[in-house]
């Protein structure tokens, strides 16, 4: 089992920045690949970014590419999502997800992930 606890959401004006954090526990951090997803009201949960178990491979959705960056700190067993140039369309609940991995691949579908955090609200005002 992997437990995930997100933090860092909040209210920000358009053009602003936020950094989300997701602390993982229950398993060696190097055994798990991590991802960020988001879900806006009335919409399906969508992929945002993912990072491989050792951090050497990342993938970011086209909708946030150039604005959002995913990273991980093995010493803190934490994955981050740095979000810059936020826009109202970025408003959503953001979820951290984890899956066991033994290679450097990343996954972009919700079904690939076995463990999920509780979500953190990000609201961008215009």
N, CA, C and O of each residue as an XYZ file, in Angstrom:
504
protein
N       0.826     -1.194      0.000
C       0.000      0.000      0.000
C       0.864      1.250      0.000
O       1.962      1.274      0.557
N       0.347      2.269     -0.630
C       1.000      3.569     -0.670
C      -0.005      4.617     -0.216
O      -1.132      4.671     -0.708
N       0.414      5.436      0.716
C      -0.430      6.536      1.154
C       0.100      7.838      0.561
O       1.307      8.080      0.537
N      -0.827      8.673      0.083
C      -0.456      9.926     -0.566
C      -1.201     11.076      0.092
O      -2.412     11.008      0.302
N      -0.472     12.122      0.412
C      -1.074     13.304      1.019
C      -0.638     14.537      0.232
O       0.543     14.877      0.175
N      -1.631     15.199     -0.376
C      -1.349     16.394     -1.172
C      -1.479     17.652     -0.340
O      -2.183     17.686      0.670
N      -0.792     18.676     -0.782
C      -0.915     20.000     -0.162
C      -0.510     21.053     -1.181
O       0.081     20.747     -2.216
N      -0.841     22.302     -0.865
C      -0.379     23.401     -1.702
C      -1.428     24.050     -2.578
O      -1.143     25.045     -3.245
N      -2.636     23.511     -2.591
C      -3.681     24.140     -3.400
C      -4.136     25.455     -2.795
O      -3.734     25.820     -1.690
N      -4.979     26.160     -3.533
C      -5.491     27.427     -3.024
C      -6.079     28.274     -4.121
O      -6.329     27.803     -5.231
N      -6.298     29.535     -3.793
C      -6.869     30.515     -4.718
C      -5.752     31.433     -5.208
O      -4.973     31.957     -4.412
N      -5.685     31.619     -6.514
C      -4.653     32.461     -7.094
C      -5.240     33.225     -8.267
O      -6.168     32.749     -8.921
N      -4.713     34.385     -8.532
C      -5.161     35.160     -9.687
C      -4.521     34.629    -10.966
O      -3.454     34.015    -10.932
N      -5.175     34.870    -12.071
C      -4.629     34.461    -13.368
C      -3.235     35.058    -13.550
O      -2.988     36.226    -13.247
N      -2.343     34.222    -14.052
C      -0.954     34.624    -14.219
C      -0.070     34.269    -13.038
O       1.154     34.370    -13.120
N      -0.682     33.855    -11.949
C       0.062     33.514    -10.745
C       0.612     32.100    -10.770
O       0.485     31.375    -11.757
N       1.232     31.727     -9.648
C       1.879     30.417     -9.530
C       1.474     29.728     -8.234
O       1.136     30.370     -7.240
N       1.519     28.419     -8.278
C       1.335     27.577     -7.096
C       2.252     26.375     -7.241
O       2.595     25.968     -8.352
N       2.645     25.811     -6.106
C       3.372     24.546     -6.121
C       2.626     23.536     -5.267
O       2.424     23.733     -4.069
N       2.227     22.458     -5.909
C       1.581     21.361     -5.196
C       2.629     20.353     -4.746
O       3.627     20.120     -5.427
N       2.380     19.765     -3.587
C       3.251     18.724     -3.057
C       2.437     17.475     -2.788
O       1.248     17.547     -2.478
N       3.086     16.336     -2.910
C       2.438     15.063     -2.610
C       3.457     14.192     -1.889
O       4.441     13.749     -2.482
N       3.214     13.953     -0.615
C       4.109     13.126      0.189
C       3.640     11.685      0.159
O       2.470     11.398      0.411
N       4.556     10.777     -0.150
C       4.232      9.358     -0.249
C       4.822      8.589      0.927
O       5.902      8.916      1.420
N       4.109      7.578      1.364
C       4.608      6.707      2.437
C       4.073      5.297      2.233
O       3.121      5.080      1.484
N       4.694      4.356      2.906
C       4.217      2.990      2.874
C       4.991      2.067      1.964
O       4.794      0.852      1.982
N       5.879      2.646      1.164
C       6.632      1.833      0.222
C       7.873      2.617     -0.138
O       7.874      3.845     -0.052
N       8.940      1.925     -0.544
C      10.136      2.634     -0.978
C       9.801      3.572     -2.133
O       9.191      3.167     -3.123
N      10.203      4.809     -1.991
C       9.835      5.820     -2.977
C      10.367      5.467     -4.352
O       9.742      5.797     -5.360
N      11.501      4.808     -4.409
C      12.089      4.446     -5.698
C      11.337      3.318     -6.403
O      11.646      2.996     -7.550
N      10.369      2.725     -5.742
C       9.564      1.666     -6.346
C       8.327      2.197     -7.050
O       7.620      1.445     -7.721
N       8.062      3.492     -6.901
C       6.799      4.007     -7.410
C       7.008      5.150     -8.402
O       7.841      6.035     -8.207
N       6.220      5.091     -9.467
C       6.134      6.171    -10.433
C       4.930      7.023    -10.061
O       3.914      6.499     -9.605
N       5.037      8.321    -10.249
C       4.016      9.241     -9.766
C       3.392     10.046    -10.889
O       3.997     10.263    -11.938
N       2.167     10.482    -10.641
C       1.500     11.319    -11.624
C       0.587     12.331    -10.959
O       0.195     12.184     -9.801
N       0.261     13.358    -11.722
C      -0.726     14.354    -11.308
C      -1.867     14.350    -12.321
O      -1.643     14.316    -13.531
N      -3.075     14.383    -11.812
C      -4.280     14.476    -12.621
C      -5.138     15.605    -12.058
O      -4.916     16.073    -10.941
N      -6.117     16.033    -12.847
C      -7.027     17.055    -12.343
C      -8.437     16.783    -12.851
O      -8.642     16.140    -13.881
N      -9.394     17.293    -12.096
C     -10.792     17.109    -12.472
C     -11.556     18.384    -12.177
O     -11.655     18.823    -11.031
N     -12.092     18.967    -13.233
C     -12.921     20.159    -13.108
C     -14.382     19.733    -12.969
O     -14.737     18.625    -13.371
N     -15.226     20.585    -12.413
C     -16.644     20.226    -12.243
C     -17.287     19.835    -13.570
O     -17.173     20.551    -14.565
N     -17.959     18.693    -13.569
C     -18.654     18.234    -14.754
C     -17.770     17.631    -15.829
O     -18.247     17.294    -16.913
N     -16.487     17.493    -15.536
C     -15.568     16.932    -16.521
C     -14.901     15.674    -15.985
O     -14.898     15.415    -14.782
N     -14.341     14.903    -16.900
C     -13.626     13.704    -16.493
C     -12.243     14.080    -15.939
O     -11.696     15.142    -16.233
N     -11.714     13.175    -15.137
C     -10.371     13.380    -14.622
C      -9.380     13.273    -15.772
O      -9.455     12.352    -16.585
N      -8.445     14.228    -15.833
C      -7.517     14.249    -16.949
C      -6.068     14.266    -16.468
O      -5.755     14.753    -15.381
N      -5.211     13.727    -17.300
C      -3.790     13.664    -17.023
C      -3.172     15.052    -17.086
O      -3.524     15.869    -17.937
N      -2.242     15.303    -16.167
C      -1.502     16.561    -16.157
C      -0.014     16.306    -16.379
O       0.583     16.867    -17.298
N       0.584     15.464    -15.540
C       2.018     15.217    -15.654
C       2.365     13.923    -14.938
O       1.649     13.488    -14.036
N       3.471     13.310    -15.347
C       3.940     12.079    -14.708
C       5.456     12.059    -14.681
O       6.122     12.696    -15.497
N       5.985     11.312    -13.722
C       7.437     11.199    -13.573
C       7.782      9.760    -13.213
O       7.079      9.116    -12.434
N       8.872      9.268    -13.789
C       9.269      7.882    -13.563
C       9.819      7.697    -12.146
O      10.027      8.665    -11.414
N      10.045      6.462    -11.784
C      10.362      6.135    -10.397
C      11.659      6.761     -9.897
O      11.793      7.042     -8.706
N      12.601      6.977    -10.785
C      13.854      7.607    -10.386
C      13.967      9.046    -10.886
O      14.979      9.713    -10.666
N      12.920      9.513    -11.558
C      12.892     10.909    -11.973
C      13.526     11.221    -13.308
O      13.564     12.382    -13.716
N      14.028     10.208    -13.999
C      14.733     10.471    -15.243
C      13.840     10.682    -16.445
O      14.302     11.139    -17.490
N      12.584     10.358    -16.312
C      11.643     10.471    -17.419
C      10.393     11.188    -16.950
O       9.805     10.821    -15.933
N       9.987     12.204    -17.683
C       8.764     12.925    -17.357
C       7.919     13.104    -18.606
O       8.415     13.029    -19.730
N       6.645     13.341    -18.388
C       5.734     13.632    -19.494
C       4.682     14.609    -19.000
O       4.136     14.448    -17.909
N       4.405     15.614    -19.800
C       3.461     16.661    -19.416
C       2.399     16.802    -20.492
O       2.702     16.737    -21.683
N       1.177     16.992    -20.082
C       0.085     17.172    -21.026
C       0.300     18.423    -21.868
O       0.854     19.413    -21.390
N      -0.139     18.374    -23.121
C       0.042     19.518    -24.020
C      -0.609     20.780    -23.472
O      -0.112     21.885    -23.689
N      -1.715     20.616    -22.766
C      -2.453     21.775    -22.268
C      -1.683     22.575    -21.217
O      -1.989     23.744    -20.980
N      -0.690     21.955    -20.590
C       0.068     22.653    -19.537
C       1.556     22.714    -19.841
O       2.331     23.251    -19.049
N       1.953     22.177    -20.963
C       3.377     22.135    -21.308
C       3.944     23.557    -21.377
O       3.334     24.467    -21.938
N       5.123     23.710    -20.790
C       5.739     25.029    -20.756
C       5.309     25.868    -19.569
O       5.923     26.896    -19.281
N       4.251     25.440    -18.871
C       3.766     26.171    -17.698
C       3.902     25.340    -16.420
O       4.188     25.888    -15.355
N       3.701     24.036    -16.515
C       3.743     23.144    -15.350
C       4.985     22.263    -15.433
O       5.388     21.837    -16.515
N       5.584     21.995    -14.274
C       6.753     21.129    -14.206
C       6.598     20.149    -13.054
O       6.291     20.543    -11.929
N       6.811     18.870    -13.343
C       6.762     17.853    -12.304
C       8.188     17.495    -11.897
O       9.091     17.442    -12.732
N       8.376     17.251    -10.601
C       9.688     16.851    -10.096
C       9.481     15.994     -8.855
O       8.378     15.918     -8.313
N      10.552     15.355     -8.416
C      10.453     14.530     -7.215
C      11.723     14.671     -6.390
O      12.815     14.872     -6.922
N      11.552     14.560     -5.075
C      12.663     14.633     -4.128
C      12.685     13.320     -3.358
O      11.835     13.081     -2.500
N      13.652     12.481     -3.665
C      13.706     11.158     -3.048
C      13.963     11.244     -1.546
O      13.456     10.421     -0.784
N      14.741     12.226     -1.119
C      15.047     12.367      0.307
C      13.794     12.665      1.121
O      13.712     12.315      2.298
N      12.821     13.312      0.488
C      11.579     13.662      1.181
C      10.409     12.795      0.749
O       9.296     12.978      1.240
N      10.638     11.856     -0.160
C       9.560     10.995     -0.674
C       8.368     11.841     -1.132
O       7.213     11.548     -0.822
N       8.684     12.876     -1.864
C       7.672     13.848     -2.256
C       7.789     14.172     -3.744
O       8.888     14.294     -4.285
N       6.651     14.304     -4.382
C       6.599     14.758     -5.766
C       5.939     16.126     -5.784
O       5.035     16.409     -4.997
N       6.405     16.968     -6.694
C       5.921     18.340     -6.781
C       5.325     18.620     -8.158
O       5.687     17.991     -9.152
N       4.415     19.566     -8.188
C       3.909     20.104     -9.448
C       4.002     21.624     -9.344
O       3.209     22.267     -8.657
N       4.976     22.172    -10.034
C       5.125     23.620    -10.090
C       4.242     24.148    -11.212
O       4.389     23.753    -12.368
N       3.330     25.036    -10.866
C       2.371     25.547    -11.835
C       2.558     27.050    -11.981
O       2.358     27.808    -11.032
N       2.939     27.464    -13.166
C       3.162     28.891    -13.456
C       2.160     29.361    -14.508
O       1.545     28.552    -15.203
N       2.009     30.657    -14.611
C       1.102     31.262    -15.598
C      -0.267     30.607    -15.546
O      -0.825     30.233    -16.578
N      -0.796     30.473    -14.364
C      -2.089     29.804    -14.193
C      -3.207     30.595    -14.854
O      -3.210     31.826    -14.869
N      -4.148     29.847    -15.394
C      -5.301     30.416    -16.084
C      -6.594     29.875    -15.464
O      -6.577     28.825    -14.822
N      -7.696     30.573    -15.648
C      -8.963     30.074    -15.083
C      -9.296     28.649    -15.504
O      -9.910     27.909    -14.736
N      -8.899     28.253    -16.711
C      -9.165     26.882    -17.164
C      -8.395     25.837    -16.360
O      -8.693     24.646    -16.446
N      -7.414     26.272    -15.583
C      -6.664     25.340    -14.738
C      -7.398     25.030    -13.425
O      -6.954     24.184    -12.649
N      -8.501     25.706    -13.186
C      -9.274     25.470    -11.973
C      -9.796     24.039    -11.944
O     -10.477     23.596    -12.868
N      -9.471     23.328    -10.878
C      -9.852     21.918    -10.759
C      -9.396     21.397     -9.395
O      -8.668     22.067     -8.662
N      -9.841     20.198     -9.086
C      -9.239     19.456     -7.980
C      -8.071     18.670     -8.567
O      -8.231     17.946     -9.550
N      -6.916     18.815     -7.967
C      -5.713     18.150     -8.453
C      -5.417     16.938     -7.568
O      -5.401     17.028     -6.340
N      -5.185     15.813     -8.224
C      -4.944     14.555     -7.532
C      -3.539     14.040     -7.829
O      -3.061     14.088     -8.963
N      -2.910     13.557     -6.799
C      -1.650     12.849     -6.927
C      -1.945     11.357     -7.034
O      -2.865     10.854     -6.389
N      -1.166     10.654     -7.848
C      -1.379      9.222     -8.024
C      -0.047      8.499     -8.063
O       0.979      9.076     -8.423
N      -0.076      7.215     -7.686
C       1.147      6.414     -7.661
C       0.876      5.018     -8.209
O      -0.234      4.494     -8.116
N       1.910      4.443     -8.775
C       1.831      3.054     -9.244
C       3.190      2.413     -9.038
O       4.218      3.088     -9.099
N       3.195      1.124     -8.796
C       4.457      0.405     -8.688
C       5.102      0.343    -10.066
O       4.431      0.106    -11.070
N       6.412      0.560    -10.096
C       7.125      0.540    -11.370
C       8.531      0.001    -11.171
O       9.149      0.208    -10.126
N       9.025     -0.691    -12.185
C      10.378     -1.242    -12.111
C      11.183     -0.878    -13.341
O      12.217     -1.478    -13.634
N      10.677      0.137    -14.066
C      11.414      0.650    -15.202
C      11.221      2.160    -15.237
O      10.687      2.741    -14.292
N      11.647      2.788    -16.306
C      11.614      4.254    -16.380
C      10.419      4.780    -17.150
O      10.406      5.936    -17.573
N       9.413      3.933    -17.334
C       8.258      4.383    -18.104
C       7.346      5.263    -17.261
O       7.380      5.215    -16.031
N       6.540      6.057    -17.930
C       5.498      6.840    -17.291
C       4.171      6.470    -17.934
O       4.137      5.982    -19.064
N       3.100      6.698    -17.226
C       1.764      6.379    -17.707
C       0.874      7.616    -17.605
O       1.029      8.437    -16.701
N      -0.070      7.734    -18.559
C      -0.909      8.925    -18.588
C      -2.387      8.621    -18.407
O      -3.215      9.528    -18.487
N      -2.733      7.365    -18.167
C      -4.142      7.022    -17.967
C      -4.434      6.800    -16.496
O      -3.572      6.340    -15.747
N      -5.648      7.124    -16.083
C      -6.020      6.957    -14.677
C      -5.984      5.489    -14.272
O      -5.666      5.164    -13.128
N      -6.308      4.608    -15.204
C      -6.375      3.186    -14.870
C      -5.004      2.581    -14.577
O      -4.917      1.493    -14.007
N      -3.945      3.268    -14.958
C      -2.599      2.744    -14.708
C      -2.164      2.914    -13.259
O      -1.206      2.277    -12.820
N      -2.853      3.758    -12.520
C      -2.448      4.109    -11.161
C      -3.320      3.400    -10.125
O      -4.544      3.348    -10.247
N      -2.666      2.864     -9.118
C      -3.367      2.083     -8.104
C      -3.703      2.882     -6.853
O      -4.619      2.530     -6.110
N      -2.963      3.952     -6.628
C      -3.108      4.698     -5.372
C      -3.330      6.181     -5.680
O      -2.712      6.756     -6.576
N      -4.236      6.772     -4.901
C      -4.631      8.148     -5.143
C      -4.670      8.939     -3.837
O      -4.998      8.410     -2.775
N      -4.325     10.213     -3.948
C      -4.494     11.109     -2.822
C      -5.922     11.617     -2.743
O      -6.773     11.259     -3.557
N      -6.166     12.451     -1.754
C      -7.524     12.938     -1.504
C      -7.880     14.121     -2.388
O      -9.050     14.493     -2.486
N      -6.898     14.707     -3.022
C      -7.133     15.846     -3.904
C      -6.958     17.172     -3.190
O      -7.190     17.289     -1.987
N      -6.544     18.165     -3.955
C      -6.404     19.519     -3.419
C      -6.980     20.504     -4.437
O      -6.706     20.405     -5.634
N      -7.769     21.442     -3.954
C      -8.461     22.368     -4.841
C      -7.531     23.490     -5.294
O      -6.837     24.110     -4.488
N      -7.534     23.731     -6.594
C      -6.842     24.887     -7.167
C      -7.882     25.733     -7.884
O      -8.578     25.253     -8.779
N      -7.983     26.990     -7.486
C      -8.935     27.910     -8.096
C      -8.175     29.116     -8.630
O      -7.439     29.781     -7.900
N      -8.369     29.384     -9.918
C      -7.701     30.505    -10.560
C      -8.755     31.536    -10.945
O      -9.657     31.246    -11.731
N      -8.641     32.711    -10.404
C      -9.612     33.769    -10.692
C      -9.112     34.642    -11.836
O      -7.912     34.847    -12.016
N     -10.083     35.153    -12.608
C      -9.718     35.978    -13.777
C      -9.623     37.443    -13.403
O      -9.328     38.280    -14.256
